[in-house]
Amino acid sequence: MKERTTTPKGKLLIIGGKEDRDDTDVEIKNKNEDFIPHEILKLLISNKENRIEVITTASAEPESMRDTYTKTFKEIGYTNFGFIHFVDKAIDEDVQRIKNSKAIFFTGGDQNVICEKFKDTPLCDALKEKYFAEDDFVIAGTSAGAMCMPEIIICEGEDGEAILENDITLASGLGLLSRCIVDTHFVHRGRFGRLSHAVMIKRECFGIGLGEDTALLIEEGKRAICKGSGMVIGISAKDLEKTNVDTVEKGHPVYGENLKVHIITDGCSIDLESGAFTAP
């Protein structure tokens, strides 16, 4: 095994769901003059002949995922891709396919299933080895496929009007992204409250709320640039002041003072460690 460096050489592409593809209708594309068809999925590989492996394990409808991404990838011009769906555990052939790939793409579904089936397996080990060692390797995920990537994930949470104690559950993820928590379909499903709750509990983490057809392309594990037609909301609780998050009783509302919020759109960059923001 190659020696692992502390800074990953590969890239992460985390997508908020409903990226422009065969089965979606991106609502904003007729209004946003910066809209580019298939902009996000075109970031998977630079050479269209490079190998992409699509992991559909999170989905309850893997055949539908296969049909959708087959059509979309062919429209983009990708010629070398395959699909991996395992229910119990991956086989040696799947591990070899990971090692031979240039991009891995996790579809949506249930982030808990991805972590349960994938974490601490030879398949995950092979993925991490390539991510840390190869500068032309991309790990991408949409919706649940993006939420599973950090060290800490939201495995269950309410999208309610109030943040209530005991309405969110955090767990360990795949560990590809440090000191961040990712949420998806963020604007459309009104998830500001639950991501804010998560970062108030884990104040060392930066909250990344990905809108639909919107992504962050992350290099060196921290340098992120926004791509897509919508927006990413960044939330930091590092300077949190008055709050009852640690003392509130079950079923009662949580409050917090001095959350820091960023609105990040196409071309904007942010350092996920320092919070430094750069406009296009």
Buried (B, 14 or more C-beta within 10 A) or exposed (E): EEEEEEEBBBBBBBBBBBBBBBEBEBBBBEEBEEBBEBBBBBBBBEEBEBBBBBBBBBBEEBEEBBEBBBEBBEEBEBEBBEBBBBEEEBEEEBBEBBEEBBBBBBBBBBBBBBBEBBBEBBBBEBBBBBBBBBEBBBBBBBBBBBBBBBBBBBBEBBEEEEBBBEBBEBEEBBBBBBBBBBBBBBBBEEBBBBBBBBBBBBBEBBBBBBBBBBBBBBBBBBBBBBBBBBBBBBBBBEEBEEBBBEEBEEEEBBEBEEBBEBEBBBEBBBBBBEEEEEEE
